[in-house]
Amino acid sequence: MIVWNKLRDRHILGKSDHGELWIRVDQTGKVTCLYTMFDTKEKFLPDDEEEEKVEVMKLRAEYIIERVEFIKRLESLNNQRL
């Protein structure tokens, strides 16, 4: 789960158990990128016009968190088998 702050200076900060996320928007309010600040910093650009909407990019961020959690579960299971 991500807890999102309000838009400030064209950035929206999100906090999760895995680290911070940032959504950056342009002057018209369209998303220009999503940053994840977990073990390493990653940048995700909108894939299409839909992802230029803040709410849609927030959904993509939730998907990224789910993927991270899935990978961590797999790593944990693999480590248990060793």
N, CA and C atoms as a LAMMPS dump frame, in Angstrom:
ITEM: TIMESTEP
0
ITEM: NUMBER OF ATOMS
246
ITEM: BOX BOUNDS ff ff ff
-5.0000000000000000e+02 5.0000000000000000e+02
-5.0000000000000000e+02 5.0000000000000000e+02
-5.0000000000000000e+02 5.0000000000000000e+02
ITEM: ATOMS id mol type element x y z
1 1 1 N 0.838 -1.172 0
2 1 2 C 0 0 0
3 1 3 C 0.887 1.242 0
4 2 1 N 0.464 2.231 -0.748
5 2 2 C 1.2 3.487 -0.84
6 2 3 C 0.34 4.593 -0.245
7 3 1 N 0.948 5.402 0.594
8 3 2 C 0.281 6.581 1.144
9 3 3 C 0.817 7.789 0.382
10 4 1 N -0.088 8.476 -0.312
11 4 2 C 0.299 9.592 -1.155
12 4 3 C 0.064 10.918 -0.452
13 5 1 N 1.04 11.823 -0.59
14 5 2 C 0.871 13.2 -0.128
15 5 3 C 0.22 14.018 -1.232
16 6 1 N -0.091 15.257 -0.932
17 6 2 C -0.678 16.153 -1.925
18 6 3 C 0.405 16.675 -2.865
19 7 1 N -0.037 17.137 -4.02
20 7 2 C 0.867 17.723 -5.009
21 7 3 C 1.555 18.94 -4.415
22 8 1 N 2.882 18.981 -4.577
23 8 2 C 3.656 20.122 -4.089
24 8 3 C 4.825 20.349 -5.043
25 9 1 N 4.909 21.54 -5.586
26 9 2 C 5.993 21.891 -6.512
27 9 3 C 6.133 20.869 -7.646
28 10 1 N 4.992 20.467 -8.205
29 10 2 C 4.924 19.532 -9.331
30 10 3 C 5.404 18.124 -8.996
31 11 1 N 5.411 17.767 -7.713
32 11 2 C 5.791 16.423 -7.273
33 11 3 C 4.778 15.907 -6.266
34 12 1 N 4.539 14.606 -6.319
35 12 2 C 3.686 13.932 -5.344
36 12 3 C 4.523 12.833 -4.707
37 13 1 N 4.691 12.915 -3.403
38 13 2 C 5.464 11.915 -2.67
39 13 3 C 4.556 10.787 -2.222
40 14 1 N 4.994 9.571 -2.455
41 14 2 C 4.301 8.392 -1.961
42 14 3 C 5.24 7.6 -1.064
43 15 1 N 4.708 7.048 0.006
44 15 2 C 5.528 6.245 0.916
45 15 3 C 4.953 4.841 1.008
46 16 1 N 5.845 3.861 0.924
47 16 2 C 5.453 2.46 1.041
48 16 3 C 6.414 1.759 1.991
49 17 1 N 6.141 0.514 2.296
50 17 2 C 7.036 -0.267 3.147
51 17 3 C 8.396 -0.491 2.494
52 18 1 N 8.473 -0.327 1.18
53 18 2 C 9.708 -0.591 0.446
54 18 3 C 10.516 0.663 0.178
55 19 1 N 9.944 1.831 0.435
56 19 2 C 10.643 3.084 0.198
57 19 3 C 9.712 4.132 -0.376
58 20 1 N 10.312 5.217 -0.816
59 20 2 C 9.546 6.338 -1.357
60 20 3 C 9.355 6.221 -2.862
61 21 1 N 8.28 6.833 -3.324
62 21 2 C 7.997 6.96 -4.752
63 21 3 C 7.672 8.43 -5.006
64 22 1 N 8.004 8.896 -6.176
65 22 2 C 7.695 10.273 -6.548
66 22 3 C 7.033 10.277 -7.922
67 23 1 N 5.948 11.007 -8.03
68 23 2 C 5.333 11.259 -9.332
69 23 3 C 5.616 12.718 -9.666
70 24 1 N 6.147 12.952 -10.841
71 24 2 C 6.429 14.313 -11.304
72 24 3 C 5.435 14.655 -12.401
73 25 1 N 4.892 15.873 -12.322
74 25 2 C 3.941 16.329 -13.337
75 25 3 C 4.459 17.607 -13.982
76 26 1 N 3.987 17.878 -15.199
77 26 2 C 4.36 19.121 -15.857
78 26 3 C 3.415 20.242 -15.417
79 27 1 N 3.545 21.396 -16.024
80 27 2 C 2.749 22.562 -15.621
81 27 3 C 1.263 22.397 -15.897
82 28 1 N 0.921 21.485 -16.8
83 28 2 C -0.493 21.255 -17.109
84 28 3 C -1.094 20.141 -16.252
85 29 1 N -0.265 19.495 -15.415
86 29 2 C -0.759 18.431 -14.542
87 29 3 C -0.604 17.037 -15.113
88 30 1 N 0.034 16.912 -16.283
89 30 2 C 0.28 15.59 -16.864
90 30 3 C 1.526 14.972 -16.242
91 31 1 N 1.465 13.672 -15.995
92 31 2 C 2.603 12.959 -15.421
93 31 3 C 3.729 12.891 -16.436
94 32 1 N 4.942 13.235 -15.981
95 32 2 C 6.117 13.113 -16.842
96 32 3 C 6.954 11.895 -16.47
97 33 1 N 6.904 11.484 -15.185
98 33 2 C 7.633 10.283 -14.786
99 33 3 C 7.256 9.866 -13.367
100 34 1 N 7.614 8.639 -13.058
101 34 2 C 7.459 8.056 -11.73
102 34 3 C 8.834 7.561 -11.308
103 35 1 N 9.26 7.938 -10.115
104 35 2 C 10.526 7.466 -9.569
105 35 3 C 10.251 6.556 -8.381
106 36 1 N 10.98 5.455 -8.308
107 36 2 C 10.943 4.607 -7.12
108 36 3 C 12.306 4.712 -6.459
109 37 1 N 12.289 4.88 -5.144
110 37 2 C 13.525 5.016 -4.362
111 37 3 C 13.609 3.838 -3.394
112 38 1 N 13.792 2.647 -3.95
113 38 2 C 13.888 1.462 -3.12
114 38 3 C 15.371 1.149 -2.933
115 39 1 N 15.806 -0.048 -3.243
116 39 2 C 17.237 -0.36 -3.125
117 39 3 C 18.05 0.486 -4.091
118 40 1 N 17.492 0.71 -5.27
119 40 2 C 18.097 1.599 -6.254
120 40 3 C 17.005 2.524 -6.777
121 41 1 N 17.415 3.62 -7.373
122 41 2 C 16.454 4.565 -7.936
123 41 3 C 16.114 4.125 -9.36
124 42 1 N 14.812 4.042 -9.657
125 42 2 C 14.371 3.708 -11.007
126 42 3 C 13.408 4.772 -11.495
127 43 1 N 13.424 5.003 -12.794
128 43 2 C 12.554 5.997 -13.414
129 43 3 C 11.648 5.294 -14.411
130 44 1 N 10.35 5.575 -14.323
131 44 2 C 9.366 4.997 -15.228
132 44 3 C 8.653 6.134 -15.952
133 45 1 N 8.641 6.077 -17.253
134 45 2 C 7.937 7.074 -18.058
135 45 3 C 6.544 6.562 -18.391
136 46 1 N 5.593 7.466 -18.611
137 46 2 C 4.258 7.017 -19.024
138 46 3 C 4.349 6.248 -20.343
139 47 1 N 3.645 5.121 -20.416
140 47 2 C 3.638 4.312 -21.631
141 47 3 C 2.678 4.859 -22.679
142 48 1 N 1.666 5.581 -22.225
143 48 2 C 0.669 6.114 -23.148
144 48 3 C -0.016 7.322 -22.51
145 49 1 N -0.991 7.889 -23.193
146 49 2 C -1.687 9.074 -22.694
147 49 3 C -2.439 8.792 -21.396
148 50 1 N -2.913 7.573 -21.217
149 50 2 C -3.625 7.227 -19.986
150 50 3 C -2.712 7.375 -18.777
151 51 1 N -1.466 6.943 -18.921
152 51 2 C -0.533 7.013 -17.799
153 51 3 C -0.042 8.426 -17.529
154 52 1 N -0.43 9.374 -18.342
155 52 2 C -0.123 10.776 -18.066
156 52 3 C -1.08 11.346 -17.022
157 53 1 N -2.088 10.556 -16.638
158 53 2 C -3.022 10.95 -15.589
159 53 3 C -2.471 10.482 -14.251
160 54 1 N -2.534 11.337 -13.255
161 54 2 C -1.967 11.03 -11.948
162 54 3 C -2.563 9.752 -11.365
163 55 1 N -3.877 9.621 -11.412
164 55 2 C -4.519 8.447 -10.802
165 55 3 C -4.105 7.147 -11.494
166 56 1 N -3.899 7.197 -12.787
167 56 2 C -3.473 5.994 -13.516
168 56 3 C -2.024 5.647 -13.16
169 57 1 N -1.17 6.659 -13.033
170 57 2 C 0.217 6.39 -12.656
171 57 3 C 0.298 5.881 -11.216
172 58 1 N -0.611 6.304 -10.364
173 58 2 C -0.658 5.757 -9.007
174 58 3 C -0.986 4.264 -9.044
175 59 1 N -1.853 3.86 -9.963
176 59 2 C -2.161 2.436 -10.125
177 59 3 C -0.93 1.665 -10.6
178 60 1 N -0.18 2.266 -11.52
179 60 2 C 1.051 1.616 -11.982
180 60 3 C 2.034 1.478 -10.824
181 61 1 N 2.09 2.473 -9.957
182 61 2 C 2.969 2.405 -8.788
183 61 3 C 2.558 1.25 -7.873
184 62 1 N 1.259 1.06 -7.693
185 62 2 C 0.769 -0.06 -6.878
186 62 3 C 1.181 -1.383 -7.511
187 63 1 N 1.102 -1.471 -8.82
188 63 2 C 1.53 -2.684 -9.531
189 63 3 C 3.025 -2.937 -9.297
190 64 1 N 3.827 -1.885 -9.323
191 64 2 C 5.262 -2.019 -9.089
192 64 3 C 5.518 -2.552 -7.683
193 65 1 N 4.773 -2.041 -6.698
194 65 2 C 4.908 -2.523 -5.317
195 65 3 C 4.541 -4.008 -5.247
196 66 1 N 3.461 -4.401 -5.906
197 66 2 C 3.065 -5.816 -5.914
198 66 3 C 4.166 -6.682 -6.523
199 67 1 N 4.785 -6.198 -7.579
200 67 2 C 5.868 -6.946 -8.233
201 67 3 C 7.07 -7.088 -7.297
202 68 1 N 7.418 -6.015 -6.601
203 68 2 C 8.531 -6.056 -5.653
204 68 3 C 8.249 -7.068 -4.543
205 69 1 N 7.037 -7.051 -4.017
206 69 2 C 6.667 -7.991 -2.954
207 69 3 C 6.695 -9.433 -3.453
208 70 1 N 6.244 -9.662 -4.674
209 70 2 C 6.272 -11.001 -5.259
210 70 3 C 7.709 -11.493 -5.399
211 71 1 N 8.584 -10.639 -5.884
212 71 2 C 9.991 -11.006 -6.056
213 71 3 C 10.618 -11.326 -4.709
214 72 1 N 10.321 -10.519 -3.699
215 72 2 C 10.877 -10.774 -2.361
216 72 3 C 10.368 -12.094 -1.8
217 73 1 N 9.094 -12.428 -2.045
218 73 2 C 8.564 -13.714 -1.593
219 73 3 C 9.27 -14.87 -2.294
220 74 1 N 9.484 -14.739 -3.599
221 74 2 C 10.194 -15.79 -4.343
222 74 3 C 11.615 -15.963 -3.822
223 75 1 N 12.294 -14.846 -3.586
224 75 2 C 13.655 -14.925 -3.059
225 75 3 C 13.67 -15.61 -1.699
226 76 1 N 12.683 -15.3 -0.882
227 76 2 C 12.589 -15.92 0.45
228 76 3 C 12.37 -17.426 0.325
229 77 1 N 11.479 -17.824 -0.573
230 77 2 C 11.234 -19.252 -0.771
231 77 3 C 12.477 -19.959 -1.308
232 78 1 N 13.168 -19.314 -2.233
233 78 2 C 14.392 -19.923 -2.779
234 78 3 C 15.46 -20.06 -1.713
235 79 1 N 15.569 -19.087 -0.826
236 79 2 C 16.555 -19.154 0.244
237 79 3 C 16.217 -20.243 1.254
238 80 1 N 14.926 -20.515 1.457
239 80 2 C 14.517 -21.564 2.383
240 80 3 C 14.881 -22.943 1.849
241 81 1 N 14.909 -23.081 0.539
242 81 2 C 15.199 -24.377 -0.071
243 81 3 C 16.691 -24.672 -0.097
244 82 1 N 17.519 -23.65 0.053
245 82 2 C 18.972 -23.874 -0.02
246 82 3 C 19.526 -24.499 1.209
